[in-house]
Amino acid sequence: MTPSPVLFETLPTASGHLFGHATLNTPANLNALSLAMVDLLDPQLTAWSRDERIAGVLLDAAGDKAFCAGGDVVSLAREIRALHATQPGAVLASASDFFEREYRLDYRIHTFPKPLLVWGHGIVMGGGIGLMAGASHRVVTPKTRLAMPEIGIGLYPDVAGSWFLPRLPGRAGAFLALTGAPLNAADALFAGMADFALRAGDRAALLQAIGNAHWQGEAGADGARLSHLIESLAAGGVELPASPLRTHLDRINAVIGHDRLADLAPRLAALAGDADPWLAQAGATFAGGSPTSAALALEMQRRCRHASLADALRLEYQASVGCCAHADFAEGVRALLIDKDKAPRWQPATLVELTPAWIDAHLKPRFAGAHPLADLN
């Protein structure tokens, strides 16, 4: 019998309250987020949010390598390529369904009315960051590695990335979107993408502490209690690597500046020759990434800088479906993850060929009637 891709249980506590516990359960593919997982998580979180016995929720993952390595883009890209072989530019229904329901889940996490703790151990990328970003208590470990590497697969940082990346320190949000640069636990804490650091071996103690605690069933008080509980486990300090993002933030601000993409692109690409390996890899990734993804990522951040979370997710839905209607997303996944030749044929191939109309074509509505996420507020 095939195990469920998400496991659910409730943890009894000393006060008689319960803590919901959801575990992503596909470690063989690094807990990549599938529509089946979304469709299990969303209704369960809804039920727990309404259950007065539930004081809070813990979301973690099976295996030691990853919390969630992103969305299941390989399956999606294969379906898009098959459809476009006979109907170029057509919109895949399953892609529209996936983005609608994934973003609805992300919104639920951002607006969850009770303490929600995400154990972000190991790889946390793309859709995994979407699950983690909106949680009230985000825990990283020395083995945490976060990234939004969508520029390498012809997408852009979605899952509310257009909304939260512009709110990072300095020009870090634009830099991360354009380079897919990886972040360690110290980077995540500095950028405000995580709240606490614990040792990888502390998870069992965390579960025990949750069970031993007396909860009140009031979100504010229980959120504070959960914070104190986590901090007590970190007593004595957790040894973390240095933060490249903090170290290089002034340099990043200067490279990105406040210029147009065409103006900052040469400075960013030139980092490929930098003596610092983290900066060099960032520059190389940008230089080899999709020009459309770069332009779309910056335009999305520009439009969403002062938008509400709900409006940002609605625009992201249009952008993501638009990426599925164009060529770069399926081509990028093919080159990196399917054929693995690492030689994507981007359309267009250079920033010079991009036009505002091309980006607008990715953002136009591709649905009839009300927006599929119209009910988010």
N, C-alpha and C positions, 0 to 999 in steps of 0.2 A: 504494500500500500504506500503510495507516494505521500511523504510528509507534507503538512501544510506549509506554504511559504512564509506564513507569519504565525507564531505561536502566542496564545493568550492565556494568562492566568491572573488570579487576584491574590495578593499577599495580605494575610491577616496582620493586624497591628495591635499593640498593647491597649489602644484606646477603643478597640472594637471596630474602628474604621478599616477600610480595605484600600490597598494601593493597586491600581491596574498595572499590569506588566505585559508589554508587547515585545516580542523578539523577532526581528527579521531572520528568516531561517533558510536562506539559500547560500551557505558559505562557499559552495563550489564555484559560484560565479560572483563571489565577493558581494553577495546580497544586493545585486543590481535590482533596481526598483522596477517591477513589472506592473501591468494593469491589475493583475490578480492580487498582488500585494496591496495596491492602493485600495481596491474594492473590499479588502478585508479590514484594513486599518481604519478607513474613514467612518464606517458605521459603528465600529467598536469604540472609537474615540467619542463619537456622538453619544452613544449609550452611556459611557463612563462620565461624560460631562453632565449628564442629567441625573445620574444615580447619586443620591445623597450619602450613600454609604462609602463612596469612593472619595478619598481625600486628595489623591494625586495620581500621576501616571509616570511610569518609567518605560522608556523606549530604548532598547539595546539591540544587539545582533549576535547571532551564533558565529563561532569561529574567532580566531585571533588576528586575522589579517585585515578585516574591513568592517566598518559599520555599514556603509553602503557606497559602492563605487560608482553610483550614478544610475541613470535610467537604462533600461534594456534597449539600447539604441541599435544593436546589431539586428535584432528581429524586425524592428521598425524600418531600418534602412533596406533590408532585403525585400520587405513588402513594397516599399516605395519604388525600388528599382524594377520590380516585376510589373507594377502598375504603369510606370512611366515608359516601359518598353512598348506599350500599345497606346497609352494615353498621356503623352507628355504634358506636364503641368497640372495633372489632375490631383485632387485632394483625397488622400487616403482616409476613409472613415475611421479606421482604428486609430490613426494618428490624432484626429480631432478629439476622439473619445479619450485617449490617453492624456493629452494635455489638459483638457477640461477637468477631468477627475483628479489628476495629479495636483493641479493648481488649487482646486477646491480643498484637497487635503492639506496642502501647505497653508492655506488661509485658515483652516480650522486650527492648526497648530499655533499660528501667530495669535489667534484670538481665543485660545482655549481658556476657559474660566477657572481652571484649577492649576496648581503647580504641575508642570510637565518637564521631566528630566530626560535629556538625551545623553546617553553614554557614547560619546563620539570617539571611540578607540579605533586605531588603525586608519585605513583609507576612508576618507570622506570626500566624495567628489560629486559635482553636478547635482543630481537629484537627491543625493545624500545630504548635501548642504541645505537643500530645500527642506528636508525633514528636520534638520537641526537648527536652522537659523532663527525660527520663530519660537523655539521652546523657551520657557521661563528660566530653566537651569540647564546650561550646556557645559558638559564636562569633557575635557580632553585629557590625554595621557601623553607620556613621552614618546609613544609610538604613533600618535595622531599625525596624519598627513592630509591636509585639505587642499583642494584645487578646484578651479572652474576652468577646465581645459578645452572649452567648446570651440575656441578659434581653430583648433586642430582638426575638428570634424565638421566644420561648416555650419556650426550653430552659434549661439551667443549665450552668455550667462543668464539663464532664465530662472525659474522657481523663485521668483521675487528678487533675483539678483539685480535687475534693473532698478529696483527700489532700495535695496540695502547697500549695494556697492557704492553709490554716490555718497553714502553717509559714513564711509570709512575715513580714517585720518588722511588729510591732504589729498593727493591725487592717486592714492593707493587703489581705489576702486577701478579707475580707468586702466591703470597699469595691469592689474590682475586680469581684467577682461581681455586685454590685448595680448597678454603673454601666457596666460594659463599658469603663472608661476606658482609653485607649491608653497604651502604655508605649514610650518610646524606648530606645536602647541603654544610656544611662546609668541609666535606671530599672531595666532588666533586670539590669544588673550590681549595682546597689544591693540589689535584691530577692532576689538569688541565683537568678534565672532564666536567667542567662548567666554564663559564666566568663571570656571573653576578648573584646576588641574589636580588630578589624582594619579596615583601609580596604577599601572595596568592590573596589578594583583589586588586592588582595593575593591573590586566590584562585589565580591562575596560579602565583605565587611559592610559595604553600602546597603546591600539587601537586608542584612541582619539589622543594621541600625534603623532602617525604615520600619522594619517589623517591631523593633523595641520601642519606637517613639510613640508618644501620645499626641494624636492629631485632634484638631478642633472642628474640622469640617467647615472652616472659614478660610477662604483663599489667601488673604493677606497674612494671617497668622501662620497658616501652614506653609506658605512660601518662605517666610522668614525662618521657620523651624527647619525646613529642608536646607536652606542656605547654611545655617549654623551646623547642621549635621555634616554636610559635605566639608565645611571648613575644619571641623574637628578631626575628620579623617586625614586631612592634609597637614595637620599639626606637625611641626618639625621641618616642613618644606618638602617640595617635590622637585627633584633635579630635572631641569629642562634644558634643551639646547639653546644656544643664542638665537636671537630673532633677526634674520636677514632683513625683514621688512622694516623693523625699527632702525637697524643699522643704516639702511640705504634710503630712508624716507626722503631726506633732503635731496638726494640725487634723483630719486623717482619724481619728486615734484618738479625738479628742473627739466627733466627729460620730457615729461608729459606736458607741463606748462598749461597754458590756456589756449593753445593753438588749434587750428583745424587738423584733422587727421593727416592730410597731405603734408603739413608742415612739421608735425612731430614725428612722422614715420621714419625719416632718415636718422633722427637722433635715437629712436628706439631700436631700429635695426642695427645701428652701430654698436649697441651693447653686446652683440654677438662676439665681438673681439675683446671684450673686457677681461681683465685679469681675474675678476671675481666669478667663480663658476655659476653662482646663482643668477647673477645679472646676465652672464653670457648665455645661459640656457634660455632665459627670458627673451633676450634679443633674437636668438635663433628661432625660437618658437613663433614669435611674431612674424619674422621674415618669411617663414614657410607656411604661415596660416592663411586662411581664406580671407581675401580682401573684403568680400561682402560681409563676413562675420565681424571683421574689425569695424567697418563703418556702421553696421547695424548695432553692435554693442554700444558704441559711443552715442548713437542717436537715441537708443532706448534709455540710456542713463540720462541724457539731456532732457528727454520728455518726462521721465519719471522722477526727476530730482525733487520736485515739489508736489508730486501726485500722491494720492492716497494709496495704500497698499492694494485695495480692491481695484482701483483704476489701473494701477501698474500691472496687476495680474490679467486684467482684461486686455490690455495692450499686448502683453506677452503672449497671450493665447493667439492673437492675430499674427504676431511675428513668428511664432513657432509653427503654426499651420502654414504660414507663408514660406518658411524654410523648407517644409516638406513638399511644397508645390514646386520649388526650384531645385536646381541640380546639386548645389554644393554639399548639402547635408548628407545625402545618400552617398555621394562620391567621397566625402571625407571619411565616413565610417568604413566604406569599402577599402580605402587605401590604408587606413590605420589599423582596423580591427578585423576585417574579413580577408582580403587578399594579403594584407600586411606588407605591401610593396613600398609604403611610405612615399608614394609619388602621386599625390592627388592632382587632378586636372581641374583647377578652379575655373569657374565661369562667372565673371571675367577673371582673367589671370593677374591683373595688376590694379592698383588703386587708381591709376590714371584713367582707366576705363569706366570707373564707377560714376554714376550720376545720381542726383537726388531722386529722380523718377524711379530708378532701380530699387532704391531702399523703400520708397513709398509703395512700390509694387509688392514688397514683402509684408507690408503692414496693413494692406487693405483688408476689409472684412471679407471672409469667405464663408458666410453663413446667411441664411434667410431668417428674417424676423428678428426677435430680440437676441441680444448677445447671450451666448451659452452661460456666461458667468454674471448675468445681469443682477442676480439676487444677492451678490456679495455687496456689503455696504461698509 
